[in-house]
């Protein structure tokens, strides 16, 4: 399970309370659909699905549907589908990145090996699409299929950018849209699709929410502590990835410091990581990135102006605010 301090911050927000029963139904369905005759599938799937994740994307599905006055039950299955797809991407990401820590405990690949993690990730993807067929809504299917394709494209794109210090802010935003924000966008839009109402507004909300979350995560990669956040800190820099705080710092520091940043990114000089992290902090890179994240939050909240004024819409507004509160 994730670190208790982080969970206390999450649970202190009220946006989960209004859909407590629906959220419980999603968790029950996730457990039921993890079933398999192969023990390794169950063990690995259970390890990561029930590892203390916040289930933010399923929460967005539920809140989106209910904010738009959806009266059916398919939002429960759609929320579980989103969580399975997200979990599959985590299994694959940890293999690609060689991560050893997620949500405060060992990653699946460090415990069962890379092959098992990749194959169970494939199982979760295929189970998600089985469930999509059961839902039987072609618009929802299309949204999830397109999002899944873009996520894969974003992962490949990010991999191709590793070790390249010339990645700029627009390139970075393009990658994190595909890697992260597109699944939030799909989560928000499919809730609205089920209700047949405000699909475009909810897609805009999800996209900006996802960007805010990822930018904040990239700030925490420089600012957080492993024992609090439950994941490897500084891993992006160590892997030679240019995220927004580092992009800003490289454009703001002196020539010799800029050269050092480029050298560390290109050659992965781990002995100088601390120096670069301090440069990012002193250059204002974290403050700038937080400002960009806050602008995304405002855009997400503005997208909700067309929705009815109800408890679920208010929870979506609060959720957007929470996306950046994590760094305070």
C-alpha positions as CSV (number, residue, x, y, z in Angstrom):
1,X,0.0,0.0,0.0
2,X,1.1,3.6,-0.6
3,X,2.6,5.6,2.2
4,X,0.0,6.5,4.8
5,X,0.9,10.3,4.8
6,X,0.1,10.4,1.1
7,X,-3.1,8.5,1.6
8,X,-4.2,10.8,4.5
9,X,-3.8,13.8,2.1
10,X,-5.8,12.0,-0.6
11,X,-8.6,10.9,1.7
12,X,-8.8,14.4,3.3
13,X,-10.4,15.5,0.1
14,X,-14.1,14.9,-0.2
15,X,-14.3,14.1,-3.9
16,X,-14.4,10.3,-3.3
17,X,-17.2,10.4,-0.7
18,X,-20.1,11.2,-3.1
19,X,-19.5,8.0,-5.1
20,X,-18.5,5.7,-2.3
21,X,-20.9,2.9,-3.3
22,X,-20.0,3.1,-6.9
23,X,-16.3,3.2,-6.1
24,X,-16.8,0.1,-4.0
25,X,-18.6,-1.6,-6.9
26,X,-15.7,-0.9,-9.2
27,X,-13.2,-2.4,-6.7
28,X,-15.3,-5.5,-6.4
29,X,-15.6,-5.9,-10.2
30,X,-11.8,-5.4,-10.6
31,X,-11.2,-8.2,-8.1
32,X,-13.7,-10.5,-9.8
33,X,-12.4,-9.9,-13.3
34,X,-8.8,-10.5,-12.3
35,X,-9.7,-14.2,-12.1
36,X,-7.6,-16.7,-14.1
37,X,-6.7,-20.4,-14.1
38,X,-3.1,-19.4,-14.1
39,X,-1.8,-18.6,-10.6
40,X,1.0,-16.3,-11.9
41,X,-1.5,-14.1,-13.7
42,X,-3.6,-13.7,-10.5
43,X,-0.5,-13.2,-8.3
44,X,1.1,-10.5,-10.5
45,X,-2.2,-8.8,-11.3
46,X,-3.3,-8.7,-7.7
47,X,0.1,-7.4,-6.6
48,X,-0.2,-4.3,-8.7
49,X,-3.9,-3.7,-9.0
50,X,-4.3,-3.9,-5.2
51,X,-1.1,-2.2,-4.3
52,X,-2.7,0.9,-2.9
53,X,-3.3,3.0,-6.0
54,X,-5.6,5.9,-5.8
55,X,-7.8,4.7,-8.7
56,X,-8.1,8.3,-9.9
57,X,-8.9,7.4,-13.5
58,X,-11.8,5.2,-12.5
59,X,-13.0,7.9,-10.2
60,X,-13.0,10.3,-13.1
61,X,-15.2,7.9,-15.1
62,X,-17.7,7.6,-12.3
63,X,-17.8,11.3,-11.5
64,X,-18.1,12.3,-15.2
65,X,-21.0,9.9,-15.7
66,X,-22.9,11.0,-12.6
67,X,-22.2,14.7,-13.1
68,X,-24.0,14.3,-16.4
69,X,-26.9,12.5,-14.8
70,X,-26.2,9.0,-16.1
71,X,-28.7,6.5,-14.7
72,X,-27.3,3.1,-15.9
73,X,-24.6,0.8,-14.6
74,X,-22.1,0.6,-17.4
75,X,-20.0,3.3,-15.8
76,X,-18.9,0.7,-13.2
77,X,-17.5,-1.6,-15.9
78,X,-16.0,1.3,-17.9
79,X,-14.2,2.4,-14.7
80,X,-12.8,-1.1,-14.2
81,X,-11.7,-1.2,-17.9
82,X,-9.8,2.1,-17.4
83,X,-8.0,0.7,-14.3
84,X,-7.0,-2.5,-16.1
85,X,-5.5,-0.5,-19.0
86,X,-3.7,1.8,-16.6
87,X,-2.3,-1.1,-14.6
88,X,-1.1,-2.8,-17.8
89,X,0.8,0.3,-18.8
90,X,2.4,0.4,-15.3
91,X,3.6,-3.2,-15.6
92,X,5.1,-2.4,-19.0
93,X,6.6,0.9,-17.9
94,X,8.4,-0.6,-15.0
95,X,10.0,-3.2,-17.3
96,X,11.1,-0.5,-19.8
97,X,12.4,1.8,-17.0
98,X,13.9,-0.9,-14.9
99,X,12.0,0.4,-11.9
100,X,12.3,-1.4,-8.6
101,X,9.8,0.5,-6.4
102,X,6.2,1.5,-7.0
103,X,3.6,2.6,-4.4
104,X,6.0,1.9,-1.6
105,X,6.9,-1.7,-2.5
106,X,8.8,-3.8,-5.0
107,X,7.6,-3.7,-8.6
108,X,6.2,-6.8,-10.2
109,X,9.2,-7.1,-12.5
110,X,11.6,-7.0,-9.6
111,X,9.7,-9.8,-7.9
112,X,8.6,-12.1,-10.8
113,X,10.8,-10.9,-13.6
114,X,10.3,-8.9,-16.8
115,X,8.7,-11.6,-18.9
116,X,6.0,-12.3,-16.3
117,X,5.3,-8.5,-16.0
118,X,5.0,-8.0,-19.7
119,X,2.7,-11.0,-20.3
120,X,0.4,-10.2,-17.3
121,X,0.2,-6.6,-18.7
122,X,-0.9,-8.1,-22.0
123,X,-3.5,-10.2,-20.1
124,X,-4.9,-7.1,-18.4
125,X,-5.1,-5.3,-21.8
126,X,-7.0,-8.2,-23.3
127,X,-9.3,-8.5,-20.3
128,X,-10.1,-4.8,-20.6
129,X,-11.2,-5.2,-24.2
130,X,-13.3,-8.2,-23.4
131,X,-15.2,-6.0,-20.9
132,X,-15.5,-3.3,-23.5
133,X,-17.3,-5.7,-25.8
134,X,-19.7,-6.5,-23.0
135,X,-20.4,-2.8,-22.5
136,X,-21.3,-2.7,-26.2
137,X,-21.0,1.1,-26.8
138,X,-19.0,1.8,-30.0
139,X,-18.1,5.3,-29.0
140,X,-16.6,4.1,-25.7
141,X,-14.8,1.3,-27.5
142,X,-13.4,3.8,-30.0
143,X,-12.2,6.2,-27.3
144,X,-10.4,3.4,-25.4
145,X,-8.9,1.9,-28.5
146,X,-7.5,5.3,-29.6
147,X,-6.2,6.1,-26.2
148,X,-4.4,2.7,-25.9
149,X,-2.8,3.3,-29.2
150,X,-1.6,6.8,-28.3
151,X,-0.3,5.6,-25.0
152,X,1.9,3.0,-26.8
153,X,3.0,5.7,-29.2
154,X,3.9,8.0,-26.4
155,X,6.0,5.4,-24.6
156,X,8.0,4.7,-27.8
157,X,8.4,8.5,-28.4
158,X,9.6,9.0,-24.8
159,X,12.1,6.1,-25.3
160,X,13.4,7.8,-28.4
161,X,14.0,11.0,-26.5
162,X,16.1,9.4,-23.7
163,X,19.5,11.0,-23.6
164,X,18.5,13.9,-25.8
165,X,19.1,17.3,-24.1
166,X,17.4,19.1,-27.0
167,X,13.9,18.1,-26.1
168,X,11.9,21.3,-25.7
169,X,8.7,22.1,-23.8
170,X,6.4,21.5,-26.7
171,X,7.9,18.1,-27.4
172,X,7.7,17.3,-23.7
173,X,4.0,18.3,-23.6
174,X,3.3,16.1,-26.6
175,X,4.8,13.1,-24.9
176,X,3.0,13.5,-21.6
177,X,-0.3,14.0,-23.4
178,X,0.1,10.7,-25.0
179,X,1.7,8.9,-22.1
180,X,-0.6,10.2,-19.3
181,X,-3.2,12.8,-20.2
182,X,-4.9,10.8,-23.0
183,X,-6.1,8.1,-20.5
184,X,-7.6,10.9,-18.2
185,X,-9.2,12.4,-21.4
186,X,-10.7,9.0,-22.2
187,X,-11.8,8.5,-18.6
188,X,-13.7,11.8,-18.5
189,X,-15.1,11.5,-22.0
190,X,-16.5,7.9,-21.7
191,X,-18.4,8.8,-18.6
192,X,-20.1,11.6,-20.6
193,X,-20.6,9.3,-23.6
194,X,-22.5,6.9,-21.4
195,X,-24.7,9.8,-20.4
196,X,-24.8,11.1,-24.0
197,X,-24.0,14.6,-22.7
198,X,-21.1,17.1,-22.7
199,X,-18.6,14.7,-24.2
200,X,-16.3,17.4,-25.6
201,X,-16.3,19.4,-22.4
202,X,-15.4,16.3,-20.4
203,X,-12.7,15.3,-22.8
204,X,-11.2,18.8,-22.4
205,X,-11.4,18.5,-18.6
206,X,-9.6,15.1,-18.6
207,X,-6.9,16.2,-21.0
208,X,-6.0,19.2,-18.8
209,X,-6.3,17.2,-15.6
210,X,-3.9,14.6,-16.9
211,X,-1.4,17.2,-18.0
212,X,-1.5,18.8,-14.5
213,X,-1.0,15.4,-12.8
214,X,2.0,14.5,-15.0
215,X,3.7,17.8,-14.6
216,X,3.2,17.6,-10.9
217,X,4.7,14.1,-10.8
218,X,7.7,15.4,-12.7
219,X,8.1,18.1,-10.1
220,X,7.9,15.5,-7.3
221,X,10.7,13.6,-9.1
222,X,13.0,16.4,-8.0
223,X,11.3,17.5,-4.9
224,X,9.9,14.4,-3.2
225,X,11.2,11.8,-0.8
226,X,11.0,8.0,-1.6
227,X,9.7,7.0,1.9
228,X,6.8,9.5,1.5
229,X,5.9,9.0,-2.1
230,X,6.6,5.3,-2.4
231,X,8.5,5.4,-5.6
232,X,12.0,5.9,-6.9
233,X,12.9,9.6,-6.8
234,X,15.2,11.2,-9.4
235,X,14.7,8.3,-11.8
236,X,13.8,10.5,-14.8
237,X,17.1,12.4,-14.5
238,X,19.0,9.2,-13.9
239,X,17.5,7.7,-17.0
240,X,18.4,10.8,-19.1
241,X,14.8,12.0,-19.5
242,X,14.1,15.7,-20.1
243,X,11.1,16.7,-18.1
244,X,9.7,20.2,-17.7
245,X,11.7,21.3,-14.6
246,X,15.0,20.3,-16.3
247,X,14.0,21.8,-19.6
248,X,13.4,25.1,-17.9
249,X,16.6,24.9,-15.9
250,X,18.7,24.2,-19.0
251,X,17.3,27.3,-20.6
252,X,17.9,29.5,-17.6
253,X,21.4,28.6,-16.2
254,X,24.8,29.8,-17.3
255,X,26.8,28.3,-20.1
256,X,29.0,26.0,-17.9
257,X,26.0,24.8,-15.9
258,X,24.0,24.2,-19.1
259,X,26.9,22.2,-20.5
260,X,26.9,20.0,-17.3
261,X,23.2,19.4,-17.7
262,X,23.6,18.3,-21.3
263,X,26.5,16.1,-20.3
264,X,24.6,14.4,-17.5
265,X,21.5,13.8,-19.8
266,X,23.6,12.5,-22.7
267,X,26.0,10.3,-20.8
268,X,24.0,9.5,-17.6
269,X,26.8,10.7,-15.2
270,X,25.1,9.5,-12.0
271,X,27.8,11.0,-9.8
272,X,26.6,14.5,-10.8
273,X,22.9,14.0,-10.4
274,X,22.8,15.8,-7.1
275,X,24.4,18.9,-8.7
276,X,21.8,18.9,-11.5
277,X,18.9,18.5,-9.0
278,X,20.2,21.5,-7.1
279,X,20.5,23.5,-10.3
280,X,16.9,22.7,-11.2
281,X,15.8,23.9,-7.8
282,X,17.9,27.1,-7.8
283,X,17.0,28.0,-11.3
284,X,13.2,28.2,-10.6
285,X,12.5,25.1,-12.6
286,X,10.1,23.7,-10.0
287,X,8.2,27.0,-9.6
288,X,7.9,27.4,-13.3
289,X,6.6,23.8,-13.7
290,X,4.1,24.3,-10.9
291,X,2.8,27.5,-12.7
292,X,2.3,25.5,-15.9
293,X,0.5,22.8,-13.9
294,X,-1.7,25.4,-12.3
295,X,-2.7,26.8,-15.7
296,X,-3.8,23.3,-16.7
297,X,-5.9,23.0,-13.6
298,X,-7.7,26.3,-14.4
299,X,-8.3,25.0,-18.0
300,X,-9.7,21.8,-16.6
301,X,-12.0,23.6,-14.2
302,X,-13.2,26.0,-16.9
303,X,-14.2,23.0,-19.1
304,X,-16.7,22.1,-16.4
305,X,-18.6,25.4,-16.8
306,X,-21.1,23.7,-19.2
307,X,-22.0,21.0,-16.7
308,X,-24.9,21.0,-14.2
309,X,-24.0,22.5,-10.8
310,X,-24.1,19.3,-8.6
311,X,-22.0,17.5,-6.0
312,X,-20.2,15.4,-8.7
313,X,-19.2,18.5,-10.8
314,X,-17.9,20.1,-7.6
315,X,-15.9,17.0,-6.9
316,X,-14.3,17.1,-10.3
317,X,-13.4,20.7,-9.6
318,X,-11.8,19.7,-6.3
319,X,-10.0,16.8,-8.0
320,X,-8.3,19.2,-10.4
321,X,-7.1,21.3,-7.5
322,X,-5.8,18.2,-5.8
323,X,-3.6,17.4,-8.8
324,X,-1.2,20.2,-7.8
325,X,-1.9,20.2,-4.0
326,X,0.4,17.2,-3.8
327,X,3.5,19.3,-4.1
328,X,2.6,21.8,-1.4
